[in-house]
Amino acid sequence: MNTRPAALSHLLRLLALLMLCAAALQLVFVARIALMNVLAPQSTTFQRSEAWRLLVEKRQIAWSQAWVDAGRISPHLKRAVIASEDAGFAEHGGVDWDAIEKAWERNQRAESRAEKIQQRRPTRPVIAKVVGGSTISQQLAKNLFLSGERTVLRKGQELVLTLALETLLPKPRLLEIYLNNVEWGEGLFGAQAAARHYFRVDAARLSAEQSARLAVMLPAPKRFEKNPSSAYVLDRSATILARMGAVELP
């Protein structure tokens, strides 16, 4: 008895089922994103994973977050974050290909320098500093729905989610959701919690200087929260402050 046709038929059915499940998952994501036009997300995948990590590692639940509408977030903070994280936010469609290309080139140069240093000092491990080219929309897609793993499949899903966010939500709403959920320290999420924690003011009352300092922290909040007034933070915030005047809010 020839079992090849039966095996092939079984494989095709399995592939069809996998494709159907993948399509259904995308529809679920699209429905959740569409609802964000009227309903704020209660938590993100990243926040839940952080809460679990803190519970396992430190036996504590540390979570400070308070949603505030866009009108109660200082325009200074909006401009500072855009100037620091994604200068083309108002114009691009979710992915800034020029920024990705520049980041790739910088990473290649950094890796080359690290290799040369490693050859001169073989006993000391040298790690190249990697920079990213992710937009605010891409960061939001990752934080809302995805894990922190770095795989081609996950990056592909991130791209699909980014395009869905850009298609279904207006730019001001994207920025509002991002600022209310982004991490500003261990267990510290959103503009209101960050403003209260670092400056004892509400998010609406953040000054330009305070906003620039918060924007500096975003790439590595757990590191910068240990010394939020360090020389690097103050120096970098001055650069962001100088750029803020050219930022157009969406």
C-alpha positions, 0 to 999 in steps of 0.5 A: 500500500502506497502511503505517500499520497496519504502522508502528503495530504496530511501534511497539506492539511496541517499546513493549511491549519497552521496558516488558518491559525496564523490568520486568526491571530492577526485578526485578533491583533487587528481587533484589539488595535481597532478597539484602542481607538476608544479603549486604553490598553490595561497593560502590555505584554512587556509590562506583564513580563516585567511584573512576573520577573520582579515577582520571581526575582525579588518576591515583590510586585512593583507596578506604578502607572496611571493613565492620563489623556493626551491633553494632560501630558505636557507638550514639552514631553511629547516633543522631547520624546519625538526628538529623542526617539523618532524625529520622523514620527509625524511623517513616516508610515510606521517604519523609518527605512533611512534610520534603519539603514543608518543604524545598520551602518553604525552597528557595522562600524561598531563591530569592526572597531570592537574586533580590532580592539579584541585583537589587541586585547584578546584576554578582555571581552569587547562588546560592540554597542548596538544601536537600533532604528525602531520608530515609536510605532515599532516600539509600541507594537513590540511592547503591546503584543510581543516578547523580547526575543530577537528572531526573524519571525518576531521581527516580521510580526512586529512589522505587521503589527506596526502597519496595523497600528499606523493604519487603524490609529491616528498619530496622536492616539499612537503617541498617547498610548506610547507615553502612557505605557513606556517604561521609565524605571523598574516597575515604573510605566507611563508619563504620569508615574514618571513625572511624579516619581522623578519630579513630584509634578503631574505629567501636564506640568513637566517643564521643557528641561524635565521632559528632555531628561525623561526622554534621555532615559527611554533607551535604558531606563533601568540604568539611568534611574540609578542616577537620573541627574548624571553628567551624561543625562544632563548633557544629552538632555541639553542636546534634546532640548535644542532639537525640541523647537523643530519638532512638529506634534502630530 
